[in-house]
């Protein structure tokens, strides 16, 4: 926004269109690939019956909903703690950009 001389998010169409997708927001901000989150996460399996389970996936734009309703990531390299660490790095990057 600062680079485009905008001071409100509602003036930036790319940000409005990105909604909750952090990767799209990072693209708009030209943050680079190192800060991006995985495009899709595997959630904990859902047990339907004793012999039947359902695999659940979550797009990165819906990570807020996953956590809001008590879900968690079970992806091998992207457990909740790793995702939280990446979000903290993104936050630090934003702080640096605002200076």
HELIX and SHEET records of a PDB file:
HELIX    1   1 UNK A    9  UNK A   11  5                                   3    
HELIX    2   2 UNK A   13  UNK A   18  1                                   6    
HELIX    3   3 UNK A   22  UNK A   28  1                                   7    
HELIX    4   4 UNK A   33  UNK A   35  5                                   3    
HELIX    5   5 UNK A   60  UNK A   62  5                                   3    
HELIX    6   6 UNK A   63  UNK A   68  1                                   6    
HELIX    7   7 UNK A   80  UNK A   98  1                                  19    
SHEET    1   A 2 UNK A  40  UNK A  47  0                                        
SHEET    2   A 2 UNK A  53  UNK A  59 -1                                        
SHEET    1   B 2 UNK A  74  UNK A  75  0                                        
SHEET    2   B 2 UNK A  78  UNK A  79 -1                                        
END                                                                             
